């Protein structure tokens, strides 16, 4: 019996992934913009290493735990793109990280800036501003107030950052990129008015990457999904099918009642479905098919022109790669040789 993985499992098409990484690195270099890829997408040392080898200036993470994993593996320039509100324990962890790597974190309010200054004096920070997603981040015009408070608290204010997440919209990518640029420009003006010179203006998402590079405002961009892509990027028109570098291998386990059922349920794919998604996942080799119903261990597929037999394997493109990867312990790297190499999802579960 083969010792290889059993479905459902995630496979990375390494040549496609490396092409995605290289293409994006070249575009950023041509625009004179630094790349700081968000590794929460893959949480994988092997992929992040390739991104650095392609020219990335450092990495972005979402949590202190993710930062610890990557610093433990030798990564020495890390930005935690999150408005932290640390307690004493997390403050101690940040101090330890700052002794081992070039570390920066996000801050979006005066109170959190003062708290960070007490717990981690000298820590580098970027002020988060809201460019339209209306999540965390304050008004760009108030970035100077936060920056000045951070500087008074003994923090090293590097600049400002934003996430144009509202660019996950089939008709809103270009306008979101413009919003990103306008927010960063306004934040920079506000900071300069308070005597704080922004050295970094950081933005980025995969859907708005092209617009962000063209705008000429951001000094660095932080896309994450671009290395692997997913069904969201496919349906947004950001990625073509030959740029989809991750799939979930699944087995057809039932065709009762004319319903084709795969073993890649929500516990393998994740259950995210944006308003523009046409299903709970796509089939790479059968673009007309859709996962129309999802349970924990069942994926019901419709739209097969030539349905596979019972026991057949198919390649499912997850809607949201970040969620699917977070459900797996291992990514199976396909180098095009027929053999699969296990890559650990090293930062899986490091949510704090």
PyMOL commands that set and color helices and strands:
alter all, ss='L'
color gray80, all
select helices_A, chain A and resi 14-31+45-53+64-72+88-100+110-119+140-152+165-167+173-193+209-215+225-227+231-236+241-243+256-258+266-269+321-326
alter helices_A, ss='H'
color red, helices_A
select strands_A, chain A and resi 9-13+34-35+59-61+77-83+102-107+124-128+156-161+200-203+220-221+246-254+260-262+281-283+286-294+299-302+313-318+330-334+340-344
alter strands_A, ss='S'
color yellow, strands_A
deselect
rebuild
show_as cartoon
